[in-house]
Amino acid sequence: MNTIVLLLFVAIVTGAICLIDFVWLRRSRIERRIEKTPAFLYVAQVAFPLSVLFILLLTVNFELLLTSAVLLSGVIWLIDLIWLRRRRRAKGIMMPSVWVDYGRSFFPVLLLVLVVRSFLIQPFRVPTGSLEPTVMPGDLIAVNQYTYGLRLPVVHTKILKVSEPKIGDIAVFRWPVNPKVDFVKRVIGTPGDVVEYKDKVLYVNGKEATQDIIGPAFDVEPQGNIPAQKRSEDLQGVKHDILVRPNGGDSTNFKLTVPQGMYFMMGDNRDDSDDSRSWGFVPEANLVGKAFIVWLSWDNKHHNVRWRRIGNKL
């Protein structure tokens, strides 16, 4: 079953439970003076926002929406803690208003999601085959948020320096052309490095990234599979597989120096990747994090889960 369809099903079921509680069950509890919320309702109140958030995560960039939801529910929770709760007790009212009730329920869940996503691990869905054969279209990868430093959500200001990207890392970053779009590529050049691409072979600071031919392969694309050659590349000690079209493809040679504060990114699918060769360097401020594992993989062509790819380290 498609991940989004499954999450949508969970959201509809739990949302319906929350709606029934809002319209009928809550009023019944108040009339019967039952203060304790049923366990199944607690589960629904947690599962509903989580499923909605994951649907948004897989379809849109919802960082601002998530932060706003945390702030709104947090303000409701704080007002209730400081003022409304005391007022209810003085009047002998056991149950808070529905907005306070749901604000208090959603706040810790939303806050946990925000903290994990902003400072620890962020899931990312790979839409294209620019990193084939390492990363396939439809892979859902986990991105380590703190490897390249902790940043505040929305404004992306770095508040703690941890480490810098290294050559060979697979990095997620905000596309310089449109920062609202996240890209994932391999780090080829760091500040000050001299990067040369000659006859489809990389050289970094004069050192060749040696390649060994593995055999024939295919570049998996929506319009059909394109014949290619699978090779093993040793990039400054980082060994990984790449796809190359020996005849045709992108045959442009270049040599450049990476400016300070910038990074040069390329895909492992060397002849079918929209990367720094076409739109330039990636500023340090655009870095999101380092990809480290495939946690789920969905084959859009055959509509099934690629179980063998789950758990692949990047």
Secondary structure, 3 states (H helix, E strand, C coil): CCHHHHHHHHHHHHHHHHHHHHHHHHHHHHHCCCCCCCHHHHHHHHHHHHHHHHHHHHHCCCHHHHHHHHHHHHHHHHHHHHHHHHHHHHHCCCCCCHHHHHHHHHHHHHHHHHHHHHHHEEEEECCCCCCCCCCCCCEEEEEECCCCCEECCCCCCEEECCCCCCCCCEEEEECCCCCCCEEEEEEEECCCCEEEEECCEEEECCEECEEEEEEEEEEEECCEEEEEEEEEEEECCEEEEEEECCCCCCCCCEEEECCCCEEEEECCECCCCCCHHHHCCEEHHHEEEEEEEEEEEEECCCCEECHHHCCCEC
